[in-house]
Amino acid sequence: MPKSKFKISPFTNPSGITAWRLSGTLNGKRIRQNFKTRPEAVAQRQEYDVEHLNGEPEGRTVWTTLTPEENRDAVAAINSLKARGSKCSLAFAVDYLLQHYRPPDLERLAGEVAQEYLNKRDRDCLKGFITELQYKTIKNEMQWFKRCFEGRLISSITADDYRDYLEKPKNQLNNRRKLPKVLSAKTWNNRRGTLNTFCVFCLEQKYLAENPIARLPKHKHRSHRGTAETLKAEDAIALMEFLETYSGLTESKRSHRQKPGFLVPFFALTLFAGIRPDWKSGEISKIEPKDIDLTTGVIRVEPEVSKVNEKRTIKIQPNLKLWLEKYPIDEFPPIPRGNIDRLLREVRTKFSIGHDVLRHTYISMTVGAFRSVGDAALQAGNSESVIRKHYLDLKSTEEADKFWQIAPGGQTQPALEKKDGRFAPKKKGAS
């Protein structure tokens, strides 16, 4: 590619923000411009390169049937090819354009289309087609997209524009940080997927003739998730004993205290049934009394409750039945009143419990007690490969049996035996 006569160099403003300076000479006039990002400076440099090449005398006179305007257009097109280092002829470039380019049927502004798409996804969320968490992710992306491409036609946004948009940290739009944040492969793929679905919508509405996201690669990334973090049986005992006496935040006034044990159903369902613990929009927030059948000994997680939109049935072990009988969820709802975020944070901090540790403990203790990867996968709503990779052989049978004996204070369980993936009272005369 021909060397540009214009130089791009970084510099720091008095405010401490890094910017990019484009400098050079065009037609005897000195050029010196500042840009917030390097891609913006590169785009302007390309325009100046073309203008510089157009201004150079050809030094040759030829007879042509082209009008002066058509001749200038042809020269500009050839110089554009040269500026980008292309060895293609103008005839080839035109032929390729005619074969592959299809103008969109409708021309719409990017901001208007993004809002139209967001309205559609809002309706999808209300109908239950997508989760609230999915909608929030889409809404966040579309808001940034509108800010970045406001005023441009949706059909004018190229694959390179989308690449620059994805590579540009969102905080750079507000100039909050001097140093750019490196986008991880997983984040790139997730955001690319959101934009790809948006562009598919634009294709369906005939706002685009082709999907520019299809030209952007998906990056391979390795999952750093290894052995799942879990609680020991002794730690689980200490946690449940504490919860039976816990009545609210330690700094709360007496009038703001709640009935002791009010958080037991939340922790019992996540620890002894593996219910996913996201209280905002996850499974624990959607469990209702009708889903828990103590008579048949099962918890039914319906598709609209499940994270993976698939129904599953969880066996209620005898110790969980005791907890739910002493603290019934129609009296002690899994998501109690008050600042649940602060309440959970205080308990989790006290016992050093991560977000999914209780669910991890349930799965590992189920595998440890009953030695069935398949049964644990069905009850937890995971694949067998995930269970085998992250939870197998984490707990011994002895520790798992001790875990499933954890009962409310003052209550004990009879002698139990294992049958069909659950504990049951041992029959008389059985060894």
Secondary structure, DSSP 8 states (H G I E B T S, - for coil): ----SSEEEEEE-TTS-EEEEEEEEETTEEEEEEESSHHHHHHHHHHHHHHHHHHS--------SS-HHHHHHHHHHHHHHHHTT----HHHHHHHHHHH----SS--BHHHHHHHHHHHHHHHHHHTSS-HHHHHHHHHHHHHHHHHHTTSBGGG--HHHHHHHHHS-GGGGTT--SS-----HHHHHHHHHHHHHHHHHHHHTTS-SS-GGGGS----------S-----HHHHHHHHHHHHH--S-TTS-GGG---TTTTHHHHHHHHHS-----TTTSGGGT--GGGEETTTTEEEE-TTTSTTS--EEEE--HHHHHHHHHS-TTTS-SS-SS-HHHHHHHHHHHHT--TTHHHHHHHHHHHHHH--HHHHHHHHT--HHHHHHHTTTSS-HHHHHHHTT---TT-----EEEETTEEEE--TT--
